[in-house]
Structure formats: C-alpha cells, structure tokens
Amino acid sequence: MSGTKLITSKVFVTGVKVQAEIGVYRHEIGRVQPLIVDVELDVPTDASDRLADTFNYEAILQAAQDLAAGGHVHLVETFGHRLADRCLADPRVTRARVRIEKPLALAPHATAAGVEIVVGRG
C-alpha cells in the first residue's frame, strides 16, 4: 500500500542582530540596544526544487528588522510574540520557535538574558 509522505522542514535563521528601542527601565527609554534573534519554523514541504514552494528565510530577517524599526517595545517577550505571529501569518508555517537575547540586560555579569517562545497552530 502506497501512502503520501509528509515532510516537515525546519527553516531557521540564527544570530540576527538588530538594534531596537526595547525595555521598561528609565535608562532604556529613548535609546536603542542590541538584540540577537534566532527563529526556527516548521513548514510542511515536498521534494520540490522551487523557491516558491518553500518559506523564504529572508522573510524572517525582514520581519525582525521591521519590528525593531517599528518603535519602542517594553518587553523581549512582546517582541518575540510579535515576530512569531509574523511568521505564522504564512499559512504554511505550523510552528514558530523564537529566541530573543538581550546582551546588555545583565552586562557585565552575564552574556545575555532573554526569552524563547514557541507558538504552534492548534
């Protein structure tokens, strides 16, 4: 008996560096600081060799840059949720894992602090 194969690709972009107005503390208001963004998406695919049949990972980079340029955000959690929602706007994406690092949050005592958010279609 022949069945249909279901293939899920993990599309990912790691180490995206953006400058964002982010934070709730007085010293964070009105200034930009670096964020490092990692995104992993689950996308059902087939063995096609056409770009149109895949999720273009350049869209992840563009979404992160657009969000960073979009004005002040209070929390890295908010930034992460918004980025996950942008990725899930493509109906082919079934799950988004977004990790946001804020390198200056605990400097010089820690390399970074941040959040990882996983959102899936239910």
Secondary structure, 3 states (H helix, E strand, C coil): CCCCCCEEEEEEEEEEEEEECECCCHHHCCCCEEEEEEEEEEEEECCCCCHHHCCCCHHHHHHHHHHHHCCCECCHHHHHHHHHHHHHCCCCCCEEEEEEEECCCCCCCCCCEEEEEEEECC
